Amino acid sequence: MPSSSSSPARALLAEQTLLDGRFQADMAVLIDGGRITAVQPVSTLPPDTAVERYPRRLLVPGTINAHNHSFQSMLRGIADDCNFFTWRDRALYGYTPYMDEQTVYAGALFAFAEMLRAGVTTVCDFFYIHRDGNTNDRAVIRAANDLGIRLMLARTMYDWDGAPREYQEPISDAVARTRELWQEYQGRDDVHICPAPHSPHGASPEMIQAGSALAAELGTRFHIHVAEGRYERDTIREKYGKTPIRWLESLGLALERMTIIHGCWLEDDDLALMAERDVRLVYNPASNMFLGDGVTRIVDMQAAGIKLGLGSDGGCSNNRVSVFDEMRMCALLQKVTHLSSEVVPAEAAFAMGTAGSGATLEIPAGTIAAGQYADFVLLDMDDPSLQPPISYEKNVVYSMTPHAISEVIVGGNIVFRDGTPARVPWSEVLARLNEATRDWPK
């Protein structure tokens, strides 16, 4: 959060704190100005230190949802159990005309409140219902600010003429409006902006090149859906004689700034290029299963040294928005795919949804260490889902339920406690959602 609204310098002391992959007792986390300044044994604190104690709590880094579409949380149940194109046309395209500024705000408020309940402290919202401006984008930002969740707005650049008119923009407008938002929020910790050319099918080659160039100009990464479905790999190979990754390389992009989403259909040569050029990937295991996309080659990517994060994807293609869920799904799906229970252990899955996601967004978040954002989740160590207390490190990924999440802290401020968002009550969140969707066709 901006320093003006951050909590004063103090130390947080939980029963146990997750440091370097294992829980440790009697460790104090010092925070000031919304960031962690030090982590040290409580016995070494100066006597006048203000200590905020959380007995019988486990302190873990806040999870980072590195890919989401907030408006899609309003579309659950509309096109479930359909093939990708039916799902897209019936839910996304079919309901886009109803998405005005207030609806977009209500959907984002609902999606982000659910994320706080699930222990998400930062979300990357890949947003594309622009309606020829930034009004809706600002509505998403306002919802995040109202709740206190940290936001990366991946402002989508979309010019495929088969998409709804509300998505489409000329290249010059997409660049100018994304730059305008970045300038408006630059220097803030609670809101980050990056370009996001939609995909090889949703953005023209020229639009993708413009997004890459803008990322280089602004010093950000750019996000893009790549090889989510087999159809995209086959179409690009037929048209250009290349894999999607090699085709993107041929466009002269700043690959070292590229974060791809999904990547279900990549080949050995693609992985080698990604590792060489520091292309990062956000894995969405539950969404990939929900839509029948395929299984991303996470184990091979780990071996190649590719930086990996986790995302929930949109709330109507999963249909949850919990990164803790994605950790479990990631580990289990990779185990059954490789017929080995040893691949992607719990600790690796947890790291993907915290530090790994921070790396894909290129923000200082996801670990409890000096210089990082003071974003945490406090877990009730006596919750039944964390028992027996033989290995909390394993239980957090494999057995924990949302009931164990007691408090969520962003920038040093409590934003979720006692089952409800601290700033906007559930009653208001759900009232806005119901009002926004009341007259929609069922």
N, C-alpha and C positions, 0 to 999 in steps of 0.2 A: 504494500500500500504506500501512497505518498507519505513522506516523513511527517507532514503536518497532521496526519490522522493516525499515525502509528502509536502503539502503546509505549510508555516510558521504559527506560532501562531496568531490567530485572532478571532474575534467574528462575527457570522452570525446573522443578524437581519432581519427577515421577518415580514410582517404585522401581521401574526398570526402563532403560532407554536403549533403543536399537542403534548401535554404533558398529560400523565395519561388519555388518552382517550378523551380529549376535547381540542379545540383550545383556545389558550391564546394569548393575545396581549402583546407587549412590553417585550418579553422574548428573551434574547440573548443566543446564543449557542456558547460556547468557544471551539475552536479546536486547537490541537497542535499535530504534528507528526502523523496525519491521524486519531486521536481519539478525542472524545469529552472529554474535561477536566472539564467542568462545564456548568450548565444551570442556569441563574439567571436574575432577572429584569435588564433591560438595565440601569435603574437609578443607579444601584450599581456598574457599570463597572468603573474601574480606568480611569481617564481622558485621559491617553495616549494609550488606547486600540485601535488597528486597527479594525474598524468595517466595515464589508461588508454588505451593505444594499440591501434588496430586497423588494422594495415597491410593494404593491398590489399582494403579493405572500403569499401562504400558505406553510409552511414548514412541511413536514411529513417524517417519516422514509422511507428509501429506501425499496422497496418490495424485498422479497427473494423468488426466484423460487427454491423450495427445491427438485424438480425432473424434469429432462429434458434429452433428448438425442439429442444433437446439430445436428448431421449429418442427423437426420430425417426431419429437416426443408427443405432439398432439395427434399423430396419425397412427397410433398403435391400433392394431386389430382391423384396420381398413383393408389391407391387402396381404395379410399373413398367409403363409403356405402357398404362395403363388411364385411362378418363375420370375426372374429378375425384371424382365421387360413389362410383364403385367403389373408387378409390384410398383415399378417406377411410374407407369402411365396411370394406374388407378389411384395410387396414394399421392405421390409427389406431384405429378403433373395435374392430376385431377383436382387437388385441393389448393393448389397455388393461388388461384383467383381469390380465395378467401383470406389470403395472408396480407392484411394491411399492417400499419405500424403498431396498433394496439394488440393485434393478434400475435405478431412477431414477439412483442414484449411479453405477453402472457405465456407464450410457448417457451421462451428463454427462461423466464422466471420459474416455471414449472420444472424444466429440465435441470437448471442449475440448483434448485432447491433439492431435487432428488439426488443430485450428485453430492451435495454437502452431506446429506443423510448417509451416503455410501462412502464418505471419507475422501472425496475428491476435493482438493484445494486449488488446483489449476485445471482449466479446460481450454483446449484449442477448438474453437468453434469455426468450422469450415462453412461459411455462410454465403448464400448466393441469391437470395430474393431481394435484389437491389431496387427494382422499380425505377430505374433511371436516376439514381442518386444514392446518398448515404443515410437517408432517414431511418431505414430499417436496421442498418448496421449500428447506428447509434442507439436504437431501441434495445438491441442485444447487449451493447456495452452498458446501457443504463440498468438493465436487469442484473447483470453481473455485479455492478457497483452497489446496487441496492441490497443485494444479498451478502456481499463481501467476498465472493469467490474471485480468484485471480483469473484473468482472461487473456488468451492469445486469440485475436480475431484474424483468422486466415481469410482475408477478403477475396472472394472467388472472382476469377476473370473468365467469362463464359460467353462464347459467341456462336455456338452451334445453332443453326436456324430451326432445328427440330425440337428445341427446348421451348418451354413457355416464354412468352415475351418478357415476363417479369425478370427472367434470368439474364437476358441478352444485353450486351453492351458493345458498342464499337471499341476497338482497341484503345484509341486515344482517350475515350471517356473512362474505361476501366483503369488505365494507368493513372490518369489525373485524379480520379476519385480515391484510389488506393493511396496514392501519394498524399492527398489531402488528409486522409484519416491518420496516416503515419505521422505527418507533421503535427496534427492536433494532439496526439497522445505521446509523442516521443519524450523520453526521459522519465516516464512514469513506470512504477513497478507493478501497478495493479492492472494495467492494460498494455498489451503489446499488439502491434499490427504487422502482418506480413502478407505478401502477395500469394495468391493460390490459383494459378491457371487450372481449370477444373480437371481435365483429363485429356488424353489424346483424342477422345471422341467428342468431348464437350467444349474443347478449345482448339482453335485453328493453330497450325504451326506458328503463325505470326503472333498469335496471342500468347502462346507458351514462351516464345522468345522474348516477348515484351515483359512477361512476368519474371523471367530469369534476369533480364537486364535491370528491371526495377529493384529486384532483391539485391543485386550488386550495387546499385546506386544508393540504396538505403542502408546497406550493411546488415540485411536480414537473411533468413532462409526463405525459400519458397516451397509450398506444399502442392502436391499434385497426385490425384488417383492414377495408379499405373497397374496394369495387368491384374485387375480385380477378377475379371471373368475370362474364361478361355477364349470367348469370342473376340476380345480385343487383341490378344496375342495373334490369333489366326488372321484377323482382318489386316493388321499391320504387316504381318509377314507376307500376306498375299499382295498387298498394295506396294510395299516398299522393299520387300525381301530382307527384312531385319526383324529382330526382336524389338519389343517396345523400348527397352532400355537403350539398345544400340541405335534405334531410330531417334530417340531423344538426344543422344550424344551427337548424332549427325546434324542436329539443328544448331550446334555450337553453344549449347547452354552452359551456364556456370554450374556444372554438376556438383561441385563442392559445396554449393548452397542448396542443393535439392534434397527435400525429404519426401519420399514417396509413401503413399498410403496403399495398403493391401499387399501388392506384389505376390499374388498367389501363383502366377505362371511365369516364373523366371528360370533361366537356364544357367549352367555353370559359368558360361562366359559373362553373363549379366552380373553374377555375384562377384566375379573377379574385377569387373569394371567398377562396381559399387564400392568395393573395398579399396581399390586404388584411388578413387576420386572422392572418397568420404561421402558417398550418397547414403543417407540414413533412411530408416524404414519404420513406419508405425504399423504394428500388427494388430488386427481386429479379429481375434479368433472366433468369438461368438457370432458376430455379424457374417463372417465368411461361412460359418456353418449354417446359419439361418437362411441365407440366400443360396446355399449350395454352390458357393464360388470355388472352393478348393482349399488346399492346405498350404500355407506359406512355408518355405523351407528354412525355418528358424534355426534348426540345429546346424545346417550348413552355413548359414549366415553368421552364427556365433563363431564357428570355426574360422571363418574368413576375417573376423574382426569388425564386422559391420555393426554400427550402433543401432540398437533396437529399442523402441518404445511400445507402449500398449494404448489402444483406444477402444472405446465402446462402439464407435460409429453411431449413426442416428438412432433415436429411440423407437423407430418403427422397423428396424432391421436387426433386432437383437433379442428382446425389446427392453433391455436394462441399460443402465448407465453407470455401472459400478466397475471400477478398475480392479478391486479385489476379486470380483467375479472373473474378470479377464485373466488375472494371474492364474487362477485355478484352471480355467478353460485352456489357456496356453499350455500349461504343463501337461494336462491330461491328453489333450489332442495330439501333442507331439509324441507322447509316450506310446499311444496306440498306433500312430502312423509309423513310427520306427520300430514297433514291437519290442520296445525296451523301456522298462520302468526307470532306468537310470538317466535318461536324457531330461534336460530342463528340470533340475531339482527346484524345490520350493524357493530356495534363496535366489536362484537365477530369475525365476518368474517375478518374485517381489522386486528385484532390482530393475527389471524391465519396466514395471509400472511406476517406478519412482525415479531413480537416477537416470535410467535409460530414456524415459519419456522426457525428462528435463533436457537431455542431450539432443533429442530429436527436435525440440523447440528452441534449443540453444538459450536457455535461461538458467539462472543459478538456483535450481530447485531440485528436490528429490533425495537429498541426503541431509543428515544432521551434522553440520560442520560449519566452521567459521566462514562467513561471507555468503552463506546461502540464505534464501528467504526463510523467515521464521514461520514455516507452514508445517503443521503437525496434526496427527490424529491421536487421540487418547483412547485407549481400549481398556475396557473393564476386565482386568486379569482374572476375575472370578466368574466371568460369564461361562455358562455351561459349554458353549461352543469352543472355548479355548482350553477345555479340560481333557485329560489330565495335564498338569503343567510340566510335562517332561520336556517338550520342545515347543516353546511359543513360536519359534521361527518357522516351524513346519505348520503348526496349527493355524497361524494367521492366514496362510495361503489355502490350506486344504480343508479346514473344518469351520472356520469362523463364519458366523452369520452377522448381518447388520446390527443385531441387538447388542453386540459387544462394543459398538462405536458409541462412546459417551460424550466426547467433546471433539470439535474440529476447530483448529486455530489457523488463521491466515494472516500473515504479516504481524503476528503477535497478538491478534485480536480474536476472541472467541466468536465464531460465526454460526456455530451449531451446538446446541446443548439440550439435554432432557428431551430428545426426540423431535426437536423443532428448530428451524432456522432462528437465529437470535434476532435478526433485523426485520424480517418479514414473516409473519406467522403463517402456518399452513392454511388457516381459514382464508386469508387474503390470496395466497397463491392459487388455491383451488377455486375460489370464487372467480378470479380473473380467467382461469382456464375454462370454467364452465360457461361463463359469459361469452368468451371468444368463440366457443365451438357449439353454442346452443342451437343455432339455426343451420348447422351443416347437414348435408344429406347423409343418412346412415346406410 
